[in-house]
Amino acid sequence: MRMPALTLLFVVAAAPALAGQVDTAGRYVFVPIEAGTLRLDTATGEVSLCAGTGGETACTLVRDERRTEDDRAAALEARLAALDARVAALETRGGADVLADEESLDRVMALTDRMIRHFFGLVRDIRREMEGEEL
């Protein structure tokens, strides 16, 4: 049986009406329900459903859909802010990158030119040697 977190909080808030059945000593407030016992952590506001069989009791945190959605929205907003900052940094760097890329391209072209000239020089030398041997 699944109850929304707000309903659980309402049950816990209504607990004083059940004065004889509610344990309010300490950090936790316990409210008996049909499926077991609700435990409210008064320090954090978390609600757990405590139930057990065979002498063993376990408490399971009751999911608060509103808090889950708020956490998800906050995480998405943080990611969006980080991406916005990254895009802004890339946009401001854009002009410098183009210049750096052109300088790199000029260096590559100069090295390629030297390599090709050297290669054709070797081919020319080999051709001369081969022509000299045939004579």
VENDAKA-V392478 format. One record per pair of residues at least 12 apart in sequence whose C-alpha atoms are under 10 Angstrom apart, sorted by the first residue. I is the first residue (numbers start at 1). GAP is how many residues later the second one is. If there is no record, write none. Layout:
BEGIN
i: {I | I}
gap: {GAP | GAP}
END
This chain:
BEGIN
i: {1 | 1 | 2 | 2 | 2 | 3 | 3 | 3 | 4 | 4 | 4 | 4 | 4 | 5 | 5 | 5 | 5 | 5 | 5 | 5 | 5 | 5 | 6 | 6 | 6 | 8 | 8 | 8 | 8 | 8 | 8 | 8 | 8 | 8 | 9 | 9 | 9 | 9 | 9 | 11 | 11 | 11 | 11 | 12 | 12 | 12 | 12 | 12 | 12 | 12 | 12 | 13 | 13 | 13 | 14 | 15 | 15 | 15 | 15 | 16 | 18 | 18 | 19 | 22 | 23 | 24 | 24 | 26 | 26 | 27 | 27 | 27 | 27 | 27 | 27 | 28 | 28 | 28 | 28 | 28 | 28 | 28 | 28 | 29 | 29 | 29 | 30 | 30 | 30 | 30 | 31 | 31 | 32 | 32 | 33 | 33 | 33 | 34 | 35 | 35 | 35 | 35 | 36 | 36 | 36 | 36 | 36 | 36 | 37 | 37 | 37 | 37 | 37 | 38 | 38 | 38 | 38 | 38 | 38 | 39 | 39 | 39 | 39 | 40 | 46 | 46 | 46 | 46 | 47 | 47 | 47 | 47 | 47 | 47 | 48 | 48 | 48 | 48 | 49 | 49 | 50}
gap: {33 | 34 | 33 | 60 | 61 | 59 | 60 | 61 | 58 | 59 | 60 | 61 | 62 | 41 | 42 | 43 | 57 | 58 | 59 | 60 | 61 | 62 | 58 | 59 | 60 | 23 | 30 | 31 | 32 | 39 | 40 | 41 | 54 | 56 | 29 | 31 | 36 | 37 | 38 | 20 | 21 | 22 | 27 | 17 | 18 | 19 | 20 | 26 | 27 | 28 | 35 | 16 | 18 | 27 | 17 | 14 | 15 | 16 | 17 | 15 | 13 | 14 | 12 | 15 | 16 | 16 | 18 | 15 | 16 | 12 | 13 | 14 | 15 | 16 | 17 | 12 | 13 | 14 | 15 | 16 | 17 | 18 | 19 | 12 | 13 | 18 | 17 | 18 | 19 | 20 | 18 | 19 | 17 | 18 | 16 | 17 | 18 | 17 | 14 | 15 | 16 | 17 | 13 | 14 | 15 | 16 | 21 | 23 | 12 | 13 | 14 | 15 | 22 | 12 | 13 | 21 | 22 | 23 | 24 | 20 | 21 | 22 | 23 | 21 | 15 | 16 | 17 | 18 | 12 | 13 | 14 | 15 | 16 | 17 | 12 | 13 | 14 | 15 | 12 | 13 | 12}
END
